[in-house]
């Protein structure tokens, strides 16, 4: 299946300043994460029949042009089951159909399968497809939104972010052993298991720092953040603190710290 990637300039705090939209297929194609209208995306879609539009999740830097492209191409709009109201609030358009884990979206030639990958956002999904031209031995490609990046890390911040779910999604993807990951931010990932392992290790390391900070006497989110990060947080302090809260919530559920939202103490 043809997979065409179009980076779009959007208001995002991702280091790239761009969100990649993807078009899967050429006839009855699926358009994923049209974050903004652009001439480049219009040119790609001009030679295709777009039958479906969907999102990996509802964040503004992914959802900005869903209504525009759905209406322009008279496409079926999909969203995660149970998230219709949130989807409409984010996109300005009501979905036509909903999906769950394992739902197939029919495109000409090969279907695309929805894979639940929550954590960065509660409704976050990926899309699995046979990656390669017709007639060639297909690989196993996944559009993964904000689950993974080739370098750096992904923000998993409370209250939307769920660190337990995020790490579980990375482990689930590692177990599937895909050939290629297509993220929303940054370059295509040719070593999926290596990327998943790196991101899991990063979260394990940060979690250890958060736990050690609490056991070392830090109580407030600000104190724990100062102890858990050994770098200048200018401009990203809010994201770092939201991430610390997500780690504290995970540690609390697992019984490794006590956390009531305002004060943390060793369990």
C-alpha positions as CSV (number, residue, x, y, z in Angstrom):
1,X,0.0,0.0,0.0
2,X,1.3,3.4,-0.9
3,X,2.0,5.6,2.2
4,X,2.6,9.2,1.5
5,X,3.8,11.5,4.3
6,X,3.2,15.3,4.2
7,X,4.7,17.4,7.1
8,X,2.4,20.3,7.9
9,X,3.5,23.5,9.7
10,X,1.2,23.9,12.7
11,X,1.1,25.4,16.1
12,X,2.8,22.6,18.1
13,X,5.3,22.3,20.8
14,X,6.9,19.4,19.1
15,X,10.6,20.3,18.3
16,X,10.0,19.9,14.6
17,X,7.2,22.5,14.5
18,X,5.4,20.2,12.2
19,X,2.8,17.4,12.2
20,X,2.9,14.8,9.5
21,X,-0.3,13.9,7.7
22,X,-0.4,10.5,6.0
23,X,-2.4,9.3,3.0
24,X,-2.7,5.5,2.9
25,X,-3.6,4.2,-0.6
26,X,-4.5,5.9,-3.8
27,X,-8.0,4.7,-4.5
28,X,-10.5,4.9,-1.6
29,X,-7.6,6.2,0.5
30,X,-7.4,6.9,4.2
31,X,-6.2,10.4,5.3
32,X,-4.8,10.4,8.8
33,X,-4.0,13.5,11.0
34,X,-4.7,16.4,8.5
35,X,-3.5,19.0,11.0
36,X,-3.7,21.9,8.6
37,X,-4.6,22.7,5.0
38,X,-1.6,23.1,2.7
39,X,-0.8,23.3,-1.0
40,X,1.6,20.3,-0.6
41,X,-1.2,18.1,0.9
42,X,-3.7,19.4,-1.7
43,X,-1.2,18.4,-4.4
44,X,-0.8,14.9,-3.0
45,X,-4.6,14.4,-2.7
46,X,-5.4,15.8,-6.2
47,X,-4.5,12.5,-7.8
48,X,-6.2,10.3,-5.3
49,X,-9.7,9.3,-4.2
50,X,-9.9,10.1,-0.5
51,X,-12.7,7.9,1.0
52,X,-11.9,8.1,4.7
53,X,-10.5,10.6,7.3
54,X,-9.3,9.7,10.8
55,X,-7.1,10.9,13.6
56,X,-4.6,9.1,15.8
57,X,-5.9,11.4,18.6
58,X,-7.7,14.7,19.1
59,X,-4.9,17.1,20.0
60,X,-5.1,20.4,18.2
61,X,-1.9,19.9,16.3
62,X,-3.4,16.9,14.6
63,X,-7.1,17.8,14.1
64,X,-7.1,21.2,12.5
65,X,-8.2,20.4,8.9
66,X,-10.3,17.3,9.4
67,X,-13.5,19.1,8.5
68,X,-12.0,20.8,5.5
69,X,-10.6,17.7,3.9
70,X,-13.7,15.5,4.8
71,X,-16.0,18.0,3.2
72,X,-13.8,18.7,0.2
73,X,-13.5,14.9,-0.6
74,X,-16.9,13.9,0.7
75,X,-15.1,11.4,2.9
76,X,-16.3,9.2,5.7
77,X,-15.1,10.6,9.0
78,X,-14.0,8.0,11.7
79,X,-13.3,8.4,15.4
80,X,-12.7,6.2,18.4
81,X,-15.8,4.6,19.9
82,X,-17.0,6.5,23.0
83,X,-15.2,9.7,21.9
84,X,-17.7,11.2,19.5
85,X,-18.3,14.4,21.5
86,X,-14.6,15.0,22.1
87,X,-13.9,14.4,18.4
88,X,-16.5,16.8,17.3
89,X,-15.3,19.4,19.8
90,X,-11.8,19.0,18.5
91,X,-12.6,19.0,14.7
92,X,-15.8,20.9,14.3
93,X,-17.4,18.0,12.5
94,X,-19.4,15.0,13.6
95,X,-18.0,11.5,12.9
96,X,-19.9,9.2,10.5
97,X,-18.5,6.0,11.9
98,X,-16.6,4.8,15.0
99,X,-13.8,2.2,15.4
100,X,-12.4,0.0,18.2
101,X,-9.2,-2.0,18.4
102,X,-9.2,-4.4,15.5
103,X,-11.6,-2.4,13.2
104,X,-10.6,-2.5,9.6
105,X,-11.0,0.5,7.4
106,X,-11.5,-0.6,3.8
107,X,-9.2,1.0,1.2
108,X,-8.9,-0.2,-2.4
109,X,-6.6,-3.2,-2.4
110,X,-5.6,-3.6,1.3
111,X,-7.4,-2.9,4.5
112,X,-6.0,-0.7,7.3
113,X,-6.4,-2.0,10.9
114,X,-6.9,0.1,14.0
115,X,-4.7,-0.6,16.9
116,X,-5.4,0.8,20.4
117,X,-2.2,2.6,21.6
118,X,-3.4,4.8,24.5
119,X,-1.2,6.8,26.9
120,X,-0.2,10.0,25.3
121,X,-4.0,10.6,25.0
122,X,-6.8,8.3,26.2
123,X,-8.2,7.8,22.7
124,X,-4.8,7.4,21.0
125,X,-4.7,4.7,18.3
126,X,-2.4,3.6,15.5
127,X,-3.1,2.3,12.0
128,X,-1.5,-0.9,10.8
129,X,-1.1,-1.5,7.0
130,X,0.8,-3.6,4.5
131,X,3.7,-1.3,3.7
132,X,4.9,-1.5,0.1
133,X,3.9,-1.3,-3.5
134,X,1.4,-3.8,-4.9
135,X,3.3,-6.8,-6.2
136,X,6.2,-6.5,-3.7
137,X,6.5,-8.4,-0.5
138,X,4.8,-6.1,2.0
139,X,6.3,-5.0,5.3
140,X,4.3,-4.3,8.4
141,X,3.9,-0.5,8.7
142,X,2.3,1.4,11.6
143,X,1.1,5.0,11.7
144,X,1.8,5.7,15.4
145,X,0.9,9.4,16.0
146,X,2.5,10.6,19.1
147,X,3.4,7.2,20.6
148,X,7.0,7.2,19.4
149,X,9.7,9.4,17.9
150,X,13.0,8.6,16.4
151,X,14.9,10.9,18.8
152,X,14.0,12.5,22.1
153,X,10.8,11.6,23.9
154,X,7.1,12.0,23.9
155,X,5.2,14.1,26.5
156,X,2.9,12.0,28.6
157,X,1.4,14.6,30.9
158,X,-1.5,14.6,33.4
159,X,-4.4,14.9,33.4
160,X,-4.8,13.4,29.8
161,X,-1.7,11.4,29.8
162,X,-1.6,8.0,31.4
163,X,1.9,6.7,32.0
164,X,0.9,3.1,32.7
165,X,-1.1,3.0,29.5
166,X,1.7,4.7,27.5
167,X,4.4,2.2,28.6
168,X,2.0,-0.7,28.0
169,X,1.4,0.6,24.5
170,X,5.1,0.7,23.8
171,X,5.5,-2.8,25.0
172,X,2.5,-3.9,22.9
173,X,4.0,-2.4,19.8
174,X,7.5,-3.9,20.6
175,X,5.8,-7.3,20.8
176,X,4.2,-6.9,17.4
177,X,7.7,-6.4,15.9
178,X,6.7,-4.1,13.1
179,X,9.0,-3.3,10.2
180,X,8.5,0.5,10.1
181,X,6.9,3.2,12.3
182,X,5.5,6.4,10.8
183,X,5.3,9.0,13.6
184,X,3.5,12.3,13.6
185,X,6.7,14.2,14.5
186,X,10.2,13.7,13.2
187,X,11.5,11.1,10.7
188,X,10.3,7.6,9.9
189,X,11.5,5.0,12.3
190,X,13.3,2.1,10.7
191,X,14.2,0.3,13.9
192,X,10.8,0.0,15.7
193,X,11.9,-2.3,18.5
194,X,15.0,-0.2,19.2
195,X,12.9,3.0,19.4
196,X,10.3,1.3,21.7
197,X,13.0,0.0,24.0
198,X,14.7,3.4,24.1
199,X,11.5,5.1,25.1
200,X,10.6,2.5,27.7
201,X,14.1,2.8,29.2
202,X,13.7,6.6,29.2
203,X,10.4,6.3,31.1
204,X,11.9,3.8,33.5
205,X,14.8,6.2,34.2
206,X,12.6,9.2,34.7
207,X,10.3,7.2,37.0
208,X,13.3,6.1,39.1
209,X,14.3,9.8,39.4
210,X,10.8,10.8,40.5
211,X,10.6,7.9,43.0
212,X,14.0,8.8,44.4
213,X,13.0,12.4,44.7
214,X,10.0,11.5,46.8
215,X,12.0,9.1,49.0
216,X,14.6,11.9,49.3
217,X,12.1,14.2,50.9
218,X,10.6,16.2,47.9
219,X,6.9,16.8,48.4
220,X,5.5,19.3,45.9
221,X,5.4,18.8,42.2
222,X,7.8,21.6,41.8
223,X,10.3,20.1,44.2
224,X,10.0,16.7,42.6
225,X,10.4,18.1,39.1
226,X,13.6,20.0,40.2
227,X,15.1,16.8,41.6
228,X,14.0,14.6,38.7
229,X,15.3,16.7,35.8
230,X,18.9,17.7,35.5
231,X,18.5,20.3,32.8
232,X,17.1,23.8,32.2
233,X,13.3,23.6,32.0
234,X,12.8,27.1,30.7
235,X,9.9,27.1,28.3
236,X,8.9,23.5,29.0
237,X,8.4,23.6,32.8
238,X,4.7,23.0,32.5
239,X,5.1,19.9,30.4
240,X,7.8,18.6,32.8
241,X,5.6,19.0,35.8
242,X,2.6,17.4,34.0
243,X,4.9,14.5,33.2
244,X,6.0,14.2,36.8
245,X,2.4,14.1,37.9
246,X,1.7,11.3,35.4
247,X,4.7,9.3,36.8
248,X,3.4,9.9,40.4
249,X,0.0,8.6,39.5
250,X,1.6,5.5,38.0
251,X,3.8,5.0,41.1
252,X,0.8,5.5,43.4
253,X,-1.4,2.9,41.6
254,X,1.5,0.5,41.8
255,X,1.9,1.2,45.5
256,X,5.4,2.6,45.3
257,X,4.6,6.1,46.6
258,X,1.7,7.7,48.4
259,X,0.3,10.6,46.4
260,X,-2.8,12.7,47.1
261,X,-2.3,15.3,44.3
262,X,-0.6,17.9,46.6
263,X,1.9,15.9,48.7
264,X,3.9,12.8,48.0
265,X,5.5,10.4,50.6
266,X,7.2,7.0,50.4
267,X,4.8,4.1,50.6
